[in-house]
Each structure stands twice: as C-alpha cells, then as structure tokens.
Amino acid sequence: MLDSAVINAYTDILHEELVPAMGCTEPIAVAYAGALARETLGASPERVRLTVSGNIIKNVKSVIVPHTGGRKGLKTAVAAGICCGDAGRELEVLSDVTERDLAGMDDFLKTARIEVEESVSGAPFDIEVELQSGEESASVRIVGSHTNVVAVRKNGAALLERPFTLDASRTDEKRELLNIKDIVAYANEVDLDLVEPILRRQIEMNMEIVEAGLKGNYGAGIGRILIRSYGNSVQNRAKAYAAAGSDARMNGCEKPVVINSGSGNQSLTASVPVIVYAGECGVSDSMLLRALLVSNLVTIHLKTGIGSLSAYCGATSAGAGAGAGVCYLYGGGYDEISHTVVNALAINSGMLCDGAKASCAAKIASAVEAGLLGMQMYMHNSEFKSGDGLTARGVEETIRDVSDIARDGMRETDRAIIHKMISRE
C-alpha cells in the first residue's frame, strides 16, 4: 500500500497540472501577464515593454493567438491581454473576446508604443510586462510556468513578491516523489473520487478539439492525412486523433483543452491515444480513468526533470506517457510499463522543439508511434538494454539521464534554434 503522503502529493500534482487553457499556452501566458498588468495600472497604457526569454519568443512566433481572428505574434498576444483579457480567467484569459474588442486592440497596436526585448535572465520561461500611462506605471513578471506570477508592481511599489528560482532543474518536494513504481501503485489504489472530475474534463475537452481537428481545415491537416493514408486501425487512430487535436489547437481553434506540464499538446499526446485504445478494448470506465492516471503522471514525471521549456520536444515525454497508459490498459504492471517508457525514450529522445506551430501535430504522431512501439517491443520479448545509447540501468536512471541531456546538454542547441528563428524575421 502506498503511503498517504504519496497519494496526497500525486493527487495535488494532478489538480495543479490538469487545468483548462485556451490556445497555445505561451501566447496565453503573455496575454495573461498583459491583462494582469493592465488591471494593476487601472488605465490604458501609452507604452508597453515586453521582455521575454528566448523560449517564449520561439513558442509565440508562429502560432495563432486564440480569439484574435488568426493574428499571430508577441505584440498581438500582449495587446490582446491588455485590451481584451480577463486576468481572473488565467489561462482562459481571452475566452470572452468580441469583434469590438479586436477592433480596439488593432487601434491600440497602431497607436501605443510596444517594445519587445529578449530577457537576459537565463531562465527558459520568463515574461515581464511593463506598462506606462502618463506618470503611472505597472509591471507583472511570470517565471518558471505559465501562471507563476512572482512580482506585481505599481508605481515602483511591490504589490506582490514571491521567491523564485531561475534554475530550471529545481523541482518542488511533491514532484521529487514521482517515480514509475509509485505511479503504477497510485493508479491501482487511489480512490477515483479524488481525481475523476479532472479526468472527465480532460476526456471531454480534449476529444472535442480532436473532433474539430478531424472535421475542420486546420494547419497542415496531419490528423486527417494519417486517416486517409493509413486507415482506421486503432494504432493509426491513436496517432491521428492526437495529431488532429494539435492541428486545431495550433491553428486558431477556439476550443479549450486540459493541459499537462503546461502544454495542451502534451496533454493531447498523453490522453487521446489512451482514450482511443480504451474504446477499442472495451475496458471499464474506471480502467480508462486509471490508465489516464498512468499516462498523465508518467508525462509529468518525465517533464519534471527537463523543465517547462527547452530544445527537447515535450511530445516525446508525453508519447512515452501514452505508451505507458496503453500498456496499463492491456494489464501491464510496473515491469511492463518501465520497459515501455525506456524503449520509447530510446527511440525518440532528441526530437527538437522549434516552437509552437502547425508541424507540432506531426511530431505528436511520431511521439505516439514511439510510445506504442515501445510497448509492442516488450510484448514481443524485445527491449533496448543498458548501454544501448542513452538506455541506462533501469527506468529511473534512464529518465534522469535523458532529463539531464534535454535540460542542460541541449542549451546551446536551444540558443541556436532561437537565433535561427529570430534571424529570419
């Protein structure tokens, strides 16, 4: 039996992580900071200074800001928050934008002085919005994750100050408890009443945007192409449906999703294949929910050591989580799930993150394929063994090694990607 402290910690993590968000979370975080700064200022600003880390630039540059009629970019994101946002809605800050609001935002973009600068803090996730109206000023800073507001100031006086670290490798005590053995035990033992509402919400919201992606003309249409090209097998549907959700989400669909590790794409990758396989296998409703616990927590565990933003595509972690969840549906326990995760990481680790955009859907399909292949390998008595590339002695050591490389080893890669992307503007 799991210790109650572990059960409580894992339950808290799920409630913290599996929350709704509208659109790609990085532009939404910028909009949230803008809305909170505008609320603090209490007036429409004449001047805006937006200072963001390179990873924020990377993830906002090419993706549509939701509820803005297809508009893109950092200036759009911060202006949308300032002119149209409701800070109280946090990651759904732009949910109630009207056409009249957008006309006002366009006027604001033409008249206000908006400066965008790259942060020199070194933190992968760093957003600061500074507003000025006459002699009045206000600023908001978000560091580390999408709603982690660490400072709010008005006219230089601190209204809010919270301690924070710029080190992406620092984790809180609850997440340090994450490990594959306890994740499987938690999925087996936890009272589903503690988590069912958030899992139901994930199923409902994520599958709604999948349907929109399959029916609508979004992005490169990866989900529909997969179905048309490779048929309706459960394996292909698992990839195609997850990709279709990303098609819609990255390209202007205004339906919310439930996020995982700060990312809607990672939540789609971790959850949709499990939902698809559960329907195919005809398992009980409670079995689906417990498999989603495995997929979500494995994804969070893999992402914890990497940090929210890096040069390492987060879909890789979520694809391994999906493989683990599907493995659980087939009766897999700790050993089977551990090998599935190790195999999946050995297959796909190193896939680059070059920002949020249409091609994320194709990367999701690749990540899901790796997770499913990792499971099938072990089901057919095959595995990657210690010493095969990054494969280490056991699942936790493999996770640590991959995390170290993704977080620290790929920093120069991240800088090179950001430089290339900015230089093309």
Protein Blocks (a to p, Z undefined) as FASTA:
>chain_A
ZZfklmmmmmmmmmmmmccdedjfklmmmmmmmmmmmmmnopacfbdcddddfklmmmmm
mpccehklopacjklmmmmmmmmpcfklmmmmmmmccfklmmmmmmmmmmmccdddddfk
lpabdcdddddehjbccddddehiaklcfbdceehiafbdcdddfbfkbccfklmmgcfk
lmmmmmmmpcfklmmmmmmmmmmmmmmmmmmmmmmcghjllmmmmmmmnojafklmmmmm
mmmmmmmmmnopacdcddeehiaklmmmmmmmmmmmmmmnopafklmmmmmmmmmmmmmm
mmmmnojbdcbdfklmmmmmmmmmmmmmnopafklmmmmmmmmmmmmgoiacebjafklm
mmmmmmmmmmmmmmmmmmnopacdehiajacedjklmmmmmmmmmmmmmmmmmmmmmmmm
mmmZZ
